Amino acid sequence: MSLGRHTIANIVGAVVPMIIALITVPIYLRYIGAERYGVLAVIWALLGYFGFLDLGLGRAVTQRMARHTNAHAADRSSLLWTALSATFLLGLIGSVLLWFVANYMLTHIVDMSDASRLEAKAAVYWLLVVLPVVLPGSVLSGALQARMRFVQVNAIQVSFGILGQILPLALAASGRRELLYLVPAVLVARILSIVMMFVQCRRHVPLIGRPRVDREHLRPMLGYGGWMSLLSILGPLLVTIDRLIIASMSGARAVAQYTVPYDLVSRVMVISGSLSSALFPRLASAGLNEGKLLASNASATLVAVVTPITIVGLSLLQPFLAFWVGTEFAAAS
């Protein structure tokens, strides 16, 4: 399958959940209110930030496996088992760190009502349980991308991403609007997506035998992943720190008013993200001259595609927000 088709598959995988979110966000606000939605956004920001604990092994697996495309199946399997075992152990450590960070933030930093604070603290326990399970998801996704299985990855992410939007909404509509119900409903969908990617890896990597850690694979992956983990630390921090500051200064309701338009605008980055994900395995296995040509062509394509989208978006954003979430919420946003 060509680079263009892989990119299209990635874009579809990103756009479909966006469309579902466009439909469901106003309904969420109606059922659970702006404050509870803001607290939910803070919880997901924490979970997303602690994704840096995979130490870049997801990208490292893609890079190393792409370079070993023609290696023996047992060698690829050993590579993936090593990365999965390492990220699972890192997830256990991350659960301990997450507990201290989340407890402090929800108690001392984020301004919310006492009822919302109690809900949030109870819901965080679910994150501690599932972090070791969901953290290896980046490794499974990276392995499938290295094997050029972009369609399978995106089909899984779209299917269970939709489930993760609809399932908690159904609970809210039935009257179970507390975070103690909403958070695990989303996590169920996340865990199911991990299981499906694991099944695909067993078939396409293939993943055989039992879990093991091979130092010959672990050392170079950690060496490469170290640079990626630096980006993983700084990237989510730059994306989420604003929400935490707003929550501490203006409360959870203001986080919702900020998060909704921010998430909407940032969706344009799915174009660059989709192209880079499709391009990365090709770059990892390419020579120097071919890699430079691929990077140059990709950059020119992004400029040509994203510029007109940005111009149109600037003119349409305000009236769209008023139509989408109401004039009062749009004005506050």
Salt bridges, closest charged atoms under 4 A:
ASP75 OD1 - HIS217 NE2 3.05
GLU119 OE2 - ARG36 NH2 2.66
ASP214 OD2 - ARG212 NH2 3.76
ASP263 OD1 - ARG243 NH2 2.64
